[in-house]
Amino acid sequence: MSFIKKYKYYNFIVILSLTLGMIRWSMLERSFPLFSKIELKFDEFINLDDFKIVVEDSSYPIIDARDYSSYQDGYIGNAINVDIDLLYELDEDMLNNIQNIINDYGYSDNVIKIDDSQEVYEIVDTNEDNQKVIVYCWSPTCDRAEDLISVLIDTSEYFGQFGKYFSKNDFSIYKGGWDEWDSIYNR
């Protein structure tokens, strides 16, 4: 007696349960949790609740813009440290951290589209696979996140190597920063 015939009623129940479950999820107009990534909508800033989902999901790159020693004392989720002071010194580890984000999160295929008539340019994601990059620093009064984003979108001679990959729309800032996160989730 084969396995399928021996357990045909159990197999029927399992298949029926899976089918009804899929139908239920499709009627809820939500993504299937086992098959798709979380799609969040956030603009220039991200709030604590959405940021918590990002941290738990681990599919978005998170940049810790604090200094290197603070990062060593603790960081949020899978955050990568990019210390802007070390970046100004062209520290190899900081440059590698940015290059890893470019390679791992869909930015390597971006191209610059230049409109000479209006003297403007835009970064075009050719595969539409860029992940939003979340940047945080110490607190809402800390400017390091904004400063780092300015450097990463710069197309000038000094830091122009990153400006061809990133645009302002690729970033979102968690303004609560390490202080808010640490006070809520690490204490």
Secondary structure, DSSP 8 states (H G I E B T S, - for coil): --HHHHTHHHHHHHHHHHHHHHHHHHHTT---TTTS-------SB--HHHHHHHHHH--S-EEE-S-HHHHHH--STT-EE--HHHHHTT-HHHHHHHHHHHHHTT-TTEEEEEETTTTEEEEEETTS----EEEE-SSTT--HHHHHHHHHT--STTTHHHHTT--GGGEEEETTHHHHHHHHH--
